[in-house]
Amino acid sequence: MLIEICASNIQSALIAEQAGGQRIELCSGLDGGGVTPSYGLIRAACKQLTIPVNVLIRPREGNFVYDATELDMMCEDIRFCKSAGANGVVIGALDANGNLALDQMQQMIEAAEGMDVCCHRAFDYTSDPFEALEQLIALRVNRILSSGQATDAYQGRELLREIVQKAAGRISIMPGAGISFKNIKEIAEVTQAQEFHFTGRKKVVQPNPGGDIPGLEWWYWESSADVIRQTIAALNQD
């Protein structure tokens, strides 16, 4: 089974690799669901890591309905990721009716030619996940990151199981959201998925003599080697 760790800074990405992560999803702004990281972070991760780096392509927080300017930005970010040596990109776009924006998806896939492509949790907002599944297979997307259209992958495990069965090996279904050492084994057993996505993060709080200013807090998230190892061990437990 493959473990992907979501990392939002270079320290987290390096820790995740050392702790047994087999692929990184690189992003920024975890508390807002993740947005595209800086070019500097992308270059550093691709240069310093030996495991594959897939980069989240999302120009802002909020919904997944994008205008032409935002689409151009995402395609430009994808082309940069390719030039920086990223293994793949994590993309998604919807129309106002909750369907995949197929034209926009196609343009991003063309920009990513030769790269690994994952559809992110925009999939969890589609009005018909089984129709979206077939559309993504037709687009030759490599995998879908999903919580089973629920708050977390544990709550969505039954739908994830159905999606995995329907996919029948034509595309990888990767459960993600809220995965921990407490639930990963059951999620794996129920869904029969072969890839799993989680952060394994901890809050890093440093001394701050001035006190926190709202919106400028002194703490930050960082991957925890102990949490990652514990979660991997739980998955592999007999």
Stockholm file with secondary structure:
# STOCKHOLM 1.0

chainA/1-238         MLIEICASNIQSALIAEQAGGQRIELCSGLDGGGVTPSYGLIRAACKQLTIPVNVLIRPREGNFVYDATELDMMCEDIRFCKSAGANGVVIGALDANGNLALDQMQQMIEAAEGMDVCCHRAFDYTSDPFEALEQLIALRVNRILSSGQATDAYQGRELLREIVQKAAGRISIMPGAGISFKNIKEIAEVTQAQEFHFTGRKKVVQPNPGGDIPGLEWWYWESSADVIRQTIAALNQD
#=GR chainA/1-238 SS CEEEEEESSHHHHHHHHHTTCSEEEECBCGGGTCBCCCHHHHHHHHHHCSSCEEEECCSSSSCSCCCHHHHHHHHHHHHHHHHHTCSEEEECCBCTTSSBCHHHHHHHHHHTTTSEEEECGGGGGCSCHHHHHHHHHHTTCCEEEECSSSSSTTTTHHHHHHHHHHHTTSSEEEEBSSCCTTTHHHHHHHHCCSEEEECCEEEECCCCTTCCBTTBCSCEEEECHHHHHHHHHHHHCC
#=GC SS_cons         CEEEEEESSHHHHHHHHHTTCSEEEECBCGGGTCBCCCHHHHHHHHHHCSSCEEEECCSSSSCSCCCHHHHHHHHHHHHHHHHHTCSEEEECCBCTTSSBCHHHHHHHHHHTTTSEEEECGGGGGCSCHHHHHHHHHHTTCCEEEECSSSSSTTTTHHHHHHHHHHHTTSSEEEEBSSCCTTTHHHHHHHHCCSEEEECCEEEECCCCTTCCBTTBCSCEEEECHHHHHHHHHHHHCC
//
